[in-house]
Amino acid sequence: MSPGEILALAGVAIIALGLGMTWIRNGRSQAKRDGVMEERIKGINKQLEDPSTGLGAIKESVDNMKVHCAEVTSSFKERLKNLEED
């Protein structure tokens, strides 16, 4: 092997080593980002499921509005029925 071929192979080896290390480092940082994202999603889910502040509270509020509207509607129906009878 000539010195030029040896230098070329050494250069390829250095580039391959650098790419391999970059690939490993990127994989580790991606795993870290994925872990952080997963924790954030868990936190958001806990907040959404919280019955006092999350979607549970919104659902309860909407259910209360439905009941109130039904009561008002039935009250109007009774009033109209009484007016028609008079």
PyMOL Python script that loads the backbone (N, CA, C, O; Angstrom):
from pymol import cmd

cmd.read_pdbstr("""\
ATOM      1  N   MET A   1       0.835  -1.172   0.000  1.00  0.00           N
ATOM      2  CA  MET A   1       0.000   0.000   0.000  1.00  0.00           C
ATOM      3  C   MET A   1       0.885   1.242   0.000  1.00  0.00           C
ATOM      4  O   MET A   1       1.901   1.323   0.691  1.00  0.00           O
ATOM      5  N   SER A   2       0.462   2.172  -0.784  1.00  0.00           N
ATOM      6  CA  SER A   2       1.236   3.409  -0.880  1.00  0.00           C
ATOM      7  C   SER A   2       0.828   4.347   0.258  1.00  0.00           C
ATOM      8  O   SER A   2      -0.245   4.194   0.841  1.00  0.00           O
ATOM      9  N   PRO A   3       1.683   5.310   0.567  1.00  0.00           N
ATOM     10  CA  PRO A   3       1.346   6.261   1.629  1.00  0.00           C
ATOM     11  C   PRO A   3       0.043   7.021   1.345  1.00  0.00           C
ATOM     12  O   PRO A   3      -0.682   7.366   2.277  1.00  0.00           O
ATOM     13  N   GLY A   4      -0.255   7.279   0.089  1.00  0.00           N
ATOM     14  CA  GLY A   4      -1.504   7.972  -0.259  1.00  0.00           C
ATOM     15  C   GLY A   4      -2.724   7.130   0.081  1.00  0.00           C
ATOM     16  O   GLY A   4      -3.727   7.650   0.571  1.00  0.00           O
ATOM     17  N   GLU A   5      -2.638   5.839  -0.176  1.00  0.00           N
ATOM     18  CA  GLU A   5      -3.759   4.947   0.142  1.00  0.00           C
ATOM     19  C   GLU A   5      -3.950   4.839   1.648  1.00  0.00           C
ATOM     20  O   GLU A   5      -5.077   4.812   2.143  1.00  0.00           O
ATOM     21  N   ILE A   6      -2.831   4.777   2.372  1.00  0.00           N
ATOM     22  CA  ILE A   6      -2.910   4.691   3.837  1.00  0.00           C
ATOM     23  C   ILE A   6      -3.550   5.955   4.402  1.00  0.00           C
ATOM     24  O   ILE A   6      -4.405   5.879   5.285  1.00  0.00           O
ATOM     25  N   LEU A   7      -3.140   7.113   3.895  1.00  0.00           N
ATOM     26  CA  LEU A   7      -3.734   8.378   4.352  1.00  0.00           C
ATOM     27  C   LEU A   7      -5.220   8.453   3.990  1.00  0.00           C
ATOM     28  O   LEU A   7      -6.026   8.958   4.772  1.00  0.00           O
ATOM     29  N   ALA A   8      -5.578   7.956   2.821  1.00  0.00           N
ATOM     30  CA  ALA A   8      -6.983   7.963   2.409  1.00  0.00           C
ATOM     31  C   ALA A   8      -7.810   7.069   3.331  1.00  0.00           C
ATOM     32  O   ALA A   8      -8.899   7.454   3.758  1.00  0.00           O
ATOM     33  N   LEU A   9      -7.296   5.878   3.637  1.00  0.00           N
ATOM     34  CA  LEU A   9      -8.007   4.972   4.545  1.00  0.00           C
ATOM     35  C   LEU A   9      -8.112   5.563   5.947  1.00  0.00           C
ATOM     36  O   LEU A   9      -9.142   5.434   6.609  1.00  0.00           O
ATOM     37  N   ALA A  10      -7.028   6.217   6.397  1.00  0.00           N
ATOM     38  CA  ALA A  10      -7.058   6.860   7.711  1.00  0.00           C
ATOM     39  C   ALA A  10      -8.097   7.976   7.727  1.00  0.00           C
ATOM     40  O   ALA A  10      -8.822   8.138   8.709  1.00  0.00           O
ATOM     41  N   GLY A  11      -8.170   8.737   6.655  1.00  0.00           N
ATOM     42  CA  GLY A  11      -9.174   9.801   6.561  1.00  0.00           C
ATOM     43  C   GLY A  11     -10.585   9.250   6.589  1.00  0.00           C
ATOM     44  O   GLY A  11     -11.459   9.792   7.267  1.00  0.00           O
ATOM     45  N   VAL A  12     -10.808   8.169   5.852  1.00  0.00           N
ATOM     46  CA  VAL A  12     -12.134   7.538   5.846  1.00  0.00           C
ATOM     47  C   VAL A  12     -12.468   7.019   7.237  1.00  0.00           C
ATOM     48  O   VAL A  12     -13.603   7.152   7.695  1.00  0.00           O
ATOM     49  N   ALA A  13     -11.479   6.427   7.916  1.00  0.00           N
ATOM     50  CA  ALA A  13     -11.703   5.902   9.267  1.00  0.00           C
ATOM     51  C   ALA A  13     -12.046   7.031  10.233  1.00  0.00           C
ATOM     52  O   ALA A  13     -12.939   6.884  11.068  1.00  0.00           O
ATOM     53  N   ILE A  14     -11.348   8.148  10.125  1.00  0.00           N
ATOM     54  CA  ILE A  14     -11.620   9.299  11.000  1.00  0.00           C
ATOM     55  C   ILE A  14     -13.027   9.835  10.742  1.00  0.00           C
ATOM     56  O   ILE A  14     -13.764  10.133  11.682  1.00  0.00           O
ATOM     57  N   ILE A  15     -13.394   9.955   9.478  1.00  0.00           N
ATOM     58  CA  ILE A  15     -14.739  10.443   9.142  1.00  0.00           C
ATOM     59  C   ILE A  15     -15.795   9.464   9.649  1.00  0.00           C
ATOM     60  O   ILE A  15     -16.810   9.882  10.206  1.00  0.00           O
ATOM     61  N   ALA A  16     -15.564   8.171   9.462  1.00  0.00           N
ATOM     62  CA  ALA A  16     -16.523   7.166   9.923  1.00  0.00           C
ATOM     63  C   ALA A  16     -16.661   7.208  11.439  1.00  0.00           C
ATOM     64  O   ALA A  16     -17.768   7.110  11.968  1.00  0.00           O
ATOM     65  N   LEU A  17     -15.537   7.355  12.138  1.00  0.00           N
ATOM     66  CA  LEU A  17     -15.569   7.445  13.595  1.00  0.00           C
ATOM     67  C   LEU A  17     -16.350   8.687  14.039  1.00  0.00           C
ATOM     68  O   LEU A  17     -17.167   8.619  14.957  1.00  0.00           O
ATOM     69  N   GLY A  18     -16.095   9.804  13.389  1.00  0.00           N
ATOM     70  CA  GLY A  18     -16.823  11.036  13.718  1.00  0.00           C
ATOM     71  C   GLY A  18     -18.316  10.902  13.467  1.00  0.00           C
ATOM     72  O   GLY A  18     -19.130  11.333  14.283  1.00  0.00           O
ATOM     73  N   LEU A  19     -18.671  10.305  12.337  1.00  0.00           N
ATOM     74  CA  LEU A  19     -20.094  10.109  12.035  1.00  0.00           C
ATOM     75  C   LEU A  19     -20.750   9.165  13.038  1.00  0.00           C
ATOM     76  O   LEU A  19     -21.881   9.387  13.468  1.00  0.00           O
ATOM     77  N   GLY A  20     -20.028   8.114  13.403  1.00  0.00           N
ATOM     78  CA  GLY A  20     -20.559   7.167  14.389  1.00  0.00           C
ATOM     79  C   GLY A  20     -20.789   7.826  15.730  1.00  0.00           C
ATOM     80  O   GLY A  20     -21.820   7.603  16.365  1.00  0.00           O
ATOM     81  N   MET A  21     -19.846   8.630  16.166  1.00  0.00           N
ATOM     82  CA  MET A  21     -19.996   9.316  17.452  1.00  0.00           C
ATOM     83  C   MET A  21     -21.124  10.344  17.390  1.00  0.00           C
ATOM     84  O   MET A  21     -21.869  10.507  18.356  1.00  0.00           O
ATOM     85  N   THR A  22     -21.249  11.029  16.272  1.00  0.00           N
ATOM     86  CA  THR A  22     -22.356  11.977  16.101  1.00  0.00           C
ATOM     87  C   THR A  22     -23.688  11.250  16.144  1.00  0.00           C
ATOM     88  O   THR A  22     -24.642  11.735  16.752  1.00  0.00           O
ATOM     89  N   TRP A  23     -23.761  10.096  15.505  1.00  0.00           N
ATOM     90  CA  TRP A  23     -24.986   9.301  15.485  1.00  0.00           C
ATOM     91  C   TRP A  23     -25.371   8.875  16.904  1.00  0.00           C
ATOM     92  O   TRP A  23     -26.540   8.935  17.283  1.00  0.00           O
ATOM     93  N   ILE A  24     -24.367   8.440  17.688  1.00  0.00           N
ATOM     94  CA  ILE A  24     -24.626   8.030  19.072  1.00  0.00           C
ATOM     95  C   ILE A  24     -25.087   9.222  19.898  1.00  0.00           C
ATOM     96  O   ILE A  24     -26.055   9.121  20.652  1.00  0.00           O
ATOM     97  N   ARG A  25     -24.391  10.362  19.756  1.00  0.00           N
ATOM     98  CA  ARG A  25     -24.750  11.552  20.523  1.00  0.00           C
ATOM     99  C   ARG A  25     -26.159  12.022  20.171  1.00  0.00           C
ATOM    100  O   ARG A  25     -26.934  12.368  21.062  1.00  0.00           O
ATOM    101  N   ASN A  26     -26.498  12.039  18.883  1.00  0.00           N
ATOM    102  CA  ASN A  26     -27.833  12.456  18.467  1.00  0.00           C
ATOM    103  C   ASN A  26     -28.898  11.505  18.999  1.00  0.00           C
ATOM    104  O   ASN A  26     -29.988  11.935  19.376  1.00  0.00           O
ATOM    105  N   GLY A  27     -28.585  10.227  19.029  1.00  0.00           N
ATOM    106  CA  GLY A  27     -29.532   9.255  19.570  1.00  0.00           C
ATOM    107  C   GLY A  27     -29.797   9.489  21.040  1.00  0.00           C
ATOM    108  O   GLY A  27     -30.937   9.392  21.497  1.00  0.00           O
ATOM    109  N   ARG A  28     -28.745   9.798  21.784  1.00  0.00           N
ATOM    110  CA  ARG A  28     -28.911  10.070  23.214  1.00  0.00           C
ATOM    111  C   ARG A  28     -29.718  11.341  23.441  1.00  0.00           C
ATOM    112  O   ARG A  28     -30.610  11.366  24.288  1.00  0.00           O
ATOM    113  N   SER A  29     -29.414  12.384  22.699  1.00  0.00           N
ATOM    114  CA  SER A  29     -30.155  13.635  22.894  1.00  0.00           C
ATOM    115  C   SER A  29     -31.604  13.478  22.441  1.00  0.00           C
ATOM    116  O   SER A  29     -32.498  14.093  23.022  1.00  0.00           O
ATOM    117  N   GLN A  30     -31.849  12.669  21.418  1.00  0.00           N
ATOM    118  CA  GLN A  30     -33.229  12.413  20.982  1.00  0.00           C
ATOM    119  C   GLN A  30     -33.984  11.653  22.069  1.00  0.00           C
ATOM    120  O   GLN A  30     -35.154  11.936  22.327  1.00  0.00           O
ATOM    121  N   ALA A  31     -33.322  10.694  22.703  1.00  0.00           N
ATOM    122  CA  ALA A  31     -33.957   9.942  23.787  1.00  0.00           C
ATOM    123  C   ALA A  31     -34.290  10.875  24.947  1.00  0.00           C
ATOM    124  O   ALA A  31     -35.344  10.746  25.571  1.00  0.00           O
ATOM    125  N   LYS A  32     -33.383  11.820  25.236  1.00  0.00           N
ATOM    126  CA  LYS A  32     -33.641  12.800  26.295  1.00  0.00           C
ATOM    127  C   LYS A  32     -34.850  13.661  25.947  1.00  0.00           C
ATOM    128  O   LYS A  32     -35.727  13.877  26.784  1.00  0.00           O
ATOM    129  N   ARG A  33     -34.895  14.152  24.710  1.00  0.00           N
ATOM    130  CA  ARG A  33     -36.024  14.982  24.276  1.00  0.00           C
ATOM    131  C   ARG A  33     -37.326  14.200  24.348  1.00  0.00           C
ATOM    132  O   ARG A  33     -38.353  14.733  24.767  1.00  0.00           O
ATOM    133  N   ASP A  34     -37.282  12.932  23.938  1.00  0.00           N
ATOM    134  CA  ASP A  34     -38.484  12.102  23.995  1.00  0.00           C
ATOM    135  C   ASP A  34     -38.958  11.931  25.434  1.00  0.00           C
ATOM    136  O   ASP A  34     -40.157  11.975  25.707  1.00  0.00           O
ATOM    137  N   GLY A  35     -38.012  11.734  26.354  1.00  0.00           N
ATOM    138  CA  GLY A  35     -38.365  11.588  27.767  1.00  0.00           C
ATOM    139  C   GLY A  35     -38.992  12.853  28.323  1.00  0.00           C
ATOM    140  O   GLY A  35     -39.981  12.796  29.054  1.00  0.00           O
ATOM    141  N   VAL A  36     -38.417  13.992  27.979  1.00  0.00           N
ATOM    142  CA  VAL A  36     -38.963  15.272  28.440  1.00  0.00           C
ATOM    143  C   VAL A  36     -40.362  15.479  27.874  1.00  0.00           C
ATOM    144  O   VAL A  36     -41.265  15.912  28.590  1.00  0.00           O
ATOM    145  N   MET A  37     -40.542  15.172  26.595  1.00  0.00           N
ATOM    146  CA  MET A  37     -41.849  15.334  25.959  1.00  0.00           C
ATOM    147  C   MET A  37     -42.884  14.418  26.607  1.00  0.00           C
ATOM    148  O   MET A  37     -44.028  14.817  26.823  1.00  0.00           O
ATOM    149  N   GLU A  38     -42.478  13.201  26.913  1.00  0.00           N
ATOM    150  CA  GLU A  38     -43.390  12.248  27.546  1.00  0.00           C
ATOM    151  C   GLU A  38     -43.828  12.748  28.923  1.00  0.00           C
ATOM    152  O   GLU A  38     -45.000  12.633  29.282  1.00  0.00           O
ATOM    153  N   GLU A  39     -42.891  13.303  29.691  1.00  0.00           N
ATOM    154  CA  GLU A  39     -43.229  13.848  31.008  1.00  0.00           C
ATOM    155  C   GLU A  39     -44.175  15.039  30.880  1.00  0.00           C
ATOM    156  O   GLU A  39     -45.098  15.186  31.682  1.00  0.00           O
ATOM    157  N   ARG A  40     -43.955  15.881  29.889  1.00  0.00           N
ATOM    158  CA  ARG A  40     -44.848  17.027  29.682  1.00  0.00           C
ATOM    159  C   ARG A  40     -46.254  16.559  29.334  1.00  0.00           C
ATOM    160  O   ARG A  40     -47.236  17.117  29.824  1.00  0.00           O
ATOM    161  N   ILE A  41     -46.352  15.543  28.496  1.00  0.00           N
ATOM    162  CA  ILE A  41     -47.664  15.016  28.112  1.00  0.00           C
ATOM    163  C   ILE A  41     -48.369  14.430  29.326  1.00  0.00           C
ATOM    164  O   ILE A  41     -49.573  14.620  29.499  1.00  0.00           O
ATOM    165  N   LYS A  42     -47.623  13.718  30.172  1.00  0.00           N
ATOM    166  CA  LYS A  42     -48.222  13.161  31.391  1.00  0.00           C
ATOM    167  C   LYS A  42     -48.747  14.280  32.278  1.00  0.00           C
ATOM    168  O   LYS A  42     -49.834  14.170  32.846  1.00  0.00           O
ATOM    169  N   GLY A  43     -47.975  15.360  32.398  1.00  0.00           N
ATOM    170  CA  GLY A  43     -48.408  16.497  33.208  1.00  0.00           C
ATOM    171  C   GLY A  43     -49.665  17.143  32.650  1.00  0.00           C
ATOM    172  O   GLY A  43     -50.564  17.514  33.405  1.00  0.00           O
ATOM    173  N   ILE A  44     -49.730  17.277  31.338  1.00  0.00           N
ATOM    174  CA  ILE A  44     -50.916  17.858  30.703  1.00  0.00           C
ATOM    175  C   ILE A  44     -52.117  16.956  30.927  1.00  0.00           C
ATOM    176  O   ILE A  44     -53.207  17.442  31.228  1.00  0.00           O
ATOM    177  N   ASN A  45     -51.934  15.648  30.784  1.00  0.00           N
ATOM    178  CA  ASN A  45     -53.039  14.713  30.999  1.00  0.00           C
ATOM    179  C   ASN A  45     -53.550  14.788  32.429  1.00  0.00           C
ATOM    180  O   ASN A  45     -54.757  14.733  32.660  1.00  0.00           O
ATOM    181  N   LYS A  46     -52.631  14.913  33.401  1.00  0.00           N
ATOM    182  CA  LYS A  46     -53.059  15.029  34.799  1.00  0.00           C
ATOM    183  C   LYS A  46     -53.892  16.292  34.992  1.00  0.00           C
ATOM    184  O   LYS A  46     -54.908  16.267  35.686  1.00  0.00           O
ATOM    185  N   GLN A  47     -53.469  17.387  34.385  1.00  0.00           N
ATOM    186  CA  GLN A  47     -54.217  18.637  34.517  1.00  0.00           C
ATOM    187  C   GLN A  47     -55.583  18.533  33.855  1.00  0.00           C
ATOM    188  O   GLN A  47     -56.569  19.046  34.383  1.00  0.00           O
ATOM    189  N   LEU A  48     -55.648  17.877  32.708  1.00  0.00           N
ATOM    190  CA  LEU A  48     -56.925  17.741  32.013  1.00  0.00           C
ATOM    191  C   LEU A  48     -57.895  16.869  32.788  1.00  0.00           C
ATOM    192  O   LEU A  48     -59.098  17.127  32.792  1.00  0.00           O
ATOM    193  N   GLU A  49     -57.380  15.840  33.443  1.00  0.00           N
ATOM    194  CA  GLU A  49     -58.241  14.912  34.160  1.00  0.00           C
ATOM    195  C   GLU A  49     -58.596  15.400  35.556  1.00  0.00           C
ATOM    196  O   GLU A  49     -59.428  14.785  36.223  1.00  0.00           O
ATOM    197  N   ASP A  50     -57.993  16.478  36.012  1.00  0.00           N
ATOM    198  CA  ASP A  50     -58.262  17.006  37.347  1.00  0.00           C
ATOM    199  C   ASP A  50     -59.714  17.463  37.427  1.00  0.00           C
ATOM    200  O   ASP A  50     -60.131  18.322  36.651  1.00  0.00           O
ATOM    201  N   PRO A  51     -60.505  16.893  38.371  1.00  0.00           N
ATOM    202  CA  PRO A  51     -61.928  17.236  38.434  1.00  0.00           C
ATOM    203  C   PRO A  51     -62.202  18.667  38.884  1.00  0.00           C
ATOM    204  O   PRO A  51     -63.308  19.172  38.688  1.00  0.00           O
ATOM    205  N   SER A  52     -61.224  19.321  39.477  1.00  0.00           N
ATOM    206  CA  SER A  52     -61.481  20.682  39.947  1.00  0.00           C
ATOM    207  C   SER A  52     -61.061  21.745  38.944  1.00  0.00           C
ATOM    208  O   SER A  52     -61.581  22.860  38.983  1.00  0.00           O
ATOM    209  N   THR A  53     -60.133  21.428  38.046  1.00  0.00           N
ATOM    210  CA  THR A  53     -59.677  22.449  37.098  1.00  0.00           C
ATOM    211  C   THR A  53     -59.636  21.978  35.659  1.00  0.00           C
ATOM    212  O   THR A  53     -59.571  22.807  34.751  1.00  0.00           O
ATOM    213  N   GLY A  54     -59.672  20.695  35.423  1.00  0.00           N
ATOM    214  CA  GLY A  54     -59.488  20.186  34.070  1.00  0.00           C
ATOM    215  C   GLY A  54     -60.779  19.997  33.316  1.00  0.00           C
ATOM    216  O   GLY A  54     -61.770  20.688  33.551  1.00  0.00           O
ATOM    217  N   LEU A  55     -60.747  19.038  32.395  1.00  0.00           N
ATOM    218  CA  LEU A  55     -61.926  18.750  31.588  1.00  0.00           C
ATOM    219  C   LEU A  55     -63.085  18.268  32.442  1.00  0.00           C
ATOM    220  O   LEU A  55     -64.246  18.470  32.089  1.00  0.00           O
ATOM    221  N   GLY A  56     -62.774  17.629  33.572  1.00  0.00           N
ATOM    222  CA  GLY A  56     -63.832  17.185  34.485  1.00  0.00           C
ATOM    223  C   GLY A  56     -64.646  18.367  34.989  1.00  0.00           C
ATOM    224  O   GLY A  56     -65.870  18.289  35.087  1.00  0.00           O
ATOM    225  N   ALA A  57     -63.964  19.461  35.307  1.00  0.00           N
ATOM    226  CA  ALA A  57     -64.662  20.660  35.780  1.00  0.00           C
ATOM    227  C   ALA A  57     -65.499  21.272  34.661  1.00  0.00           C
ATOM    228  O   ALA A  57     -66.615  21.734  34.900  1.00  0.00           O
ATOM    229  N   ILE A  58     -64.968  21.275  33.451  1.00  0.00           N
ATOM    230  CA  ILE A  58     -65.717  21.816  32.313  1.00  0.00           C
ATOM    231  C   ILE A  58     -66.951  20.968  32.052  1.00  0.00           C
ATOM    232  O   ILE A  58     -68.034  21.500  31.810  1.00  0.00           O
ATOM    233  N   LYS A  59     -66.790  19.641  32.101  1.00  0.00           N
ATOM    234  CA  LYS A  59     -67.918  18.739  31.876  1.00  0.00           C
ATOM    235  C   LYS A  59     -68.988  18.948  32.938  1.00  0.00           C
ATOM    236  O   LYS A  59     -70.177  18.992  32.624  1.00  0.00           O
ATOM    237  N   GLU A  60     -68.572  19.074  34.188  1.00  0.00           N
ATOM    238  CA  GLU A  60     -69.533  19.299  35.265  1.00  0.00           C
ATOM    239  C   GLU A  60     -70.274  20.621  35.056  1.00  0.00           C
ATOM    240  O   GLU A  60     -71.483  20.698  35.272  1.00  0.00           O
ATOM    241  N   SER A  61     -69.560  21.645  34.643  1.00  0.00           N
ATOM    242  CA  SER A  61     -70.184  22.940  34.398  1.00  0.00           C
ATOM    243  C   SER A  61     -71.201  22.855  33.260  1.00  0.00           C
ATOM    244  O   SER A  61     -72.293  23.414  33.358  1.00  0.00           O
ATOM    245  N   VAL A  62     -70.844  22.158  32.186  1.00  0.00           N
ATOM    246  CA  VAL A  62     -71.764  21.996  31.055  1.00  0.00           C
ATOM    247  C   VAL A  62     -72.986  21.189  31.481  1.00  0.00           C
ATOM    248  O   VAL A  62     -74.110  21.511  31.094  1.00  0.00           O
ATOM    249  N   ASP A  63     -72.772  20.143  32.276  1.00  0.00           N
ATOM    250  CA  ASP A  63     -73.902  19.346  32.766  1.00  0.00           C
ATOM    251  C   ASP A  63     -74.833  20.195  33.627  1.00  0.00           C
ATOM    252  O   ASP A  63     -76.055  20.075  33.536  1.00  0.00           O
ATOM    253  N   ASN A  64     -74.250  21.052  34.458  1.00  0.00           N
ATOM    254  CA  ASN A  64     -75.076  21.942  35.280  1.00  0.00           C
ATOM    255  C   ASN A  64     -75.879  22.902  34.407  1.00  0.00           C
ATOM    256  O   ASN A  64     -77.036  23.195  34.707  1.00  0.00           O
ATOM    257  N   MET A  65     -75.268  23.394  33.326  1.00  0.00           N
ATOM    258  CA  MET A  65     -75.988  24.281  32.405  1.00  0.00           C
ATOM    259  C   MET A  65     -77.133  23.545  31.728  1.00  0.00           C
ATOM    260  O   MET A  65     -78.212  24.106  31.542  1.00  0.00           O
ATOM    261  N   LYS A  66     -76.900  22.279  31.356  1.00  0.00           N
ATOM    262  CA  LYS A  66     -77.954  21.481  30.723  1.00  0.00           C
ATOM    263  C   LYS A  66     -79.142  21.326  31.661  1.00  0.00           C
ATOM    264  O   LYS A  66     -80.294  21.489  31.256  1.00  0.00           O
ATOM    265  N   VAL A  67     -78.850  21.009  32.914  1.00  0.00           N
ATOM    266  CA  VAL A  67     -79.920  20.837  33.900  1.00  0.00           C
ATOM    267  C   VAL A  67     -80.674  22.147  34.082  1.00  0.00           C
ATOM    268  O   VAL A  67     -81.904  22.158  34.127  1.00  0.00           O
ATOM    269  N   HIS A  68     -79.945  23.243  34.186  1.00  0.00           N
ATOM    270  CA  HIS A  68     -80.584  24.547  34.367  1.00  0.00           C
ATOM    271  C   HIS A  68     -81.476  24.882  33.167  1.00  0.00           C
ATOM    272  O   HIS A  68     -82.607  25.336  33.342  1.00  0.00           O
ATOM    273  N   CYS A  69     -80.971  24.661  31.956  1.00  0.00           N
ATOM    274  CA  CYS A  69     -81.760  24.944  30.754  1.00  0.00           C
ATOM    275  C   CYS A  69     -83.010  24.068  30.706  1.00  0.00           C
ATOM    276  O   CYS A  69     -84.083  24.529  30.317  1.00  0.00           O
ATOM    277  N   ALA A  70     -82.868  22.812  31.098  1.00  0.00           N
ATOM    278  CA  ALA A  70     -84.028  21.916  31.112  1.00  0.00           C
ATOM    279  C   ALA A  70     -85.059  22.395  32.122  1.00  0.00           C
ATOM    280  O   ALA A  70     -86.258  22.349  31.850  1.00  0.00           O
ATOM    281  N   GLU A  71     -84.609  22.851  33.279  1.00  0.00           N
ATOM    282  CA  GLU A  71     -85.537  23.366  34.291  1.00  0.00           C
ATOM    283  C   GLU A  71     -86.255  24.612  33.784  1.00  0.00           C
ATOM    284  O   GLU A  71     -87.466  24.750  33.959  1.00  0.00           O
ATOM    285  N   VAL A  72     -85.512  25.514  33.159  1.00  0.00           N
ATOM    286  CA  VAL A  72     -86.115  26.743  32.634  1.00  0.00           C
ATOM    287  C   VAL A  72     -87.122  26.407  31.544  1.00  0.00           C
ATOM    288  O   VAL A  72     -88.215  26.971  31.509  1.00  0.00           O
ATOM    289  N   THR A  73     -86.755  25.487  30.652  1.00  0.00           N
ATOM    290  CA  THR A  73     -87.651  25.099  29.559  1.00  0.00           C
ATOM    291  C   THR A  73     -88.930  24.485  30.090  1.00  0.00           C
ATOM    292  O   THR A  73     -90.020  24.828  29.633  1.00  0.00           O
ATOM    293  N   SER A  74     -88.809  23.576  31.056  1.00  0.00           N
ATOM    294  CA  SER A  74     -90.020  22.954  31.603  1.00  0.00           C
ATOM    295  C   SER A  74     -90.853  23.980  32.359  1.00  0.00           C
ATOM    296  O   SER A  74     -92.081  23.896  32.364  1.00  0.00           O
ATOM    297  N   SER A  75     -90.205  24.940  32.994  1.00  0.00           N
ATOM    298  CA  SER A  75     -90.934  26.004  33.687  1.00  0.00           C
ATOM    299  C   SER A  75     -91.722  26.846  32.681  1.00  0.00           C
ATOM    300  O   SER A  75     -92.876  27.190  32.936  1.00  0.00           O
ATOM    301  N   PHE A  76     -91.109  27.181  31.539  1.00  0.00           N
ATOM    302  CA  PHE A  76     -91.816  27.933  30.500  1.00  0.00           C
ATOM    303  C   PHE A  76     -92.994  27.136  29.959  1.00  0.00           C
ATOM    304  O   PHE A  76     -94.066  27.691  29.719  1.00  0.00           O
ATOM    305  N   LYS A  77     -92.795  25.834  29.767  1.00  0.00           N
ATOM    306  CA  LYS A  77     -93.878  24.997  29.254  1.00  0.00           C
ATOM    307  C   LYS A  77     -95.057  25.001  30.213  1.00  0.00           C
ATOM    308  O   LYS A  77     -96.208  25.094  29.788  1.00  0.00           O
ATOM    309  N   GLU A  78     -94.774  24.901  31.500  1.00  0.00           N
ATOM    310  CA  GLU A  78     -95.847  24.920  32.501  1.00  0.00           C
ATOM    311  C   GLU A  78     -96.567  26.267  32.491  1.00  0.00           C
ATOM    312  O   GLU A  78     -97.794  26.314  32.574  1.00  0.00           O
ATOM    313  N   ARG A  79     -95.821  27.348  32.389  1.00  0.00           N
ATOM    314  CA  ARG A  79     -96.435  28.676  32.362  1.00  0.00           C
ATOM    315  C   ARG A  79     -97.319  28.831  31.127  1.00  0.00           C
ATOM    316  O   ARG A  79     -98.434  29.344  31.222  1.00  0.00           O
ATOM    317  N   LEU A  80     -96.830  28.393  29.974  1.00  0.00           N
ATOM    318  CA  LEU A  80     -97.626  28.485  28.751  1.00  0.00           C
ATOM    319  C   LEU A  80     -98.878  27.624  28.846  1.00  0.00           C
ATOM    320  O   LEU A  80     -99.958  28.028  28.414  1.00  0.00           O
ATOM    321  N   LYS A  81     -98.723  26.448  29.408  1.00  0.00           N
ATOM    322  CA  LYS A  81     -99.866  25.555  29.561  1.00  0.00           C
ATOM    323  C   LYS A  81    -100.922  26.209  30.457  1.00  0.00           C
ATOM    324  O   LYS A  81    -102.116  26.141  30.164  1.00  0.00           O
ATOM    325  N   ASN A  82    -100.482  26.839  31.545  1.00  0.00           N
ATOM    326  CA  ASN A  82    -101.408  27.520  32.451  1.00  0.00           C
ATOM    327  C   ASN A  82    -102.077  28.705  31.759  1.00  0.00           C
ATOM    328  O   ASN A  82    -103.261  28.960  31.980  1.00  0.00           O
ATOM    329  N   LEU A  83    -101.336  29.428  30.926  1.00  0.00           N
ATOM    330  CA  LEU A  83    -101.924  30.558  30.207  1.00  0.00           C
ATOM    331  C   LEU A  83    -102.950  30.083  29.181  1.00  0.00           C
ATOM    332  O   LEU A  83    -103.986  30.723  28.997  1.00  0.00           O
ATOM    333  N   GLU A  84    -102.670  28.978  28.521  1.00  0.00           N
ATOM    334  CA  GLU A  84    -103.608  28.452  27.531  1.00  0.00           C
ATOM    335  C   GLU A  84    -104.892  27.966  28.185  1.00  0.00           C
ATOM    336  O   GLU A  84    -105.968  28.068  27.596  1.00  0.00           O
ATOM    337  N   GLU A  85    -104.784  27.438  29.399  1.00  0.00           N
ATOM    338  CA  GLU A  85    -105.963  26.934  30.095  1.00  0.00           C
ATOM    339  C   GLU A  85    -106.846  28.069  30.594  1.00  0.00           C
ATOM    340  O   GLU A  85    -108.058  27.899  30.729  1.00  0.00           O
ATOM    341  N   ASP A  86    -106.254  29.213  30.865  1.00  0.00           N
ATOM    342  CA  ASP A  86    -107.042  30.345  31.400  1.00  0.00           C
ATOM    343  C   ASP A  86    -107.881  30.982  30.371  1.00  0.00           C
ATOM    344  O   ASP A  86    -108.596  31.941  30.664  1.00  0.00           O
TER     345      ASP A  86
END
""", "prot")
cmd.dss("prot")
cmd.show_as("cartoon", "prot")
cmd.util.cbc("prot")
cmd.orient("prot")
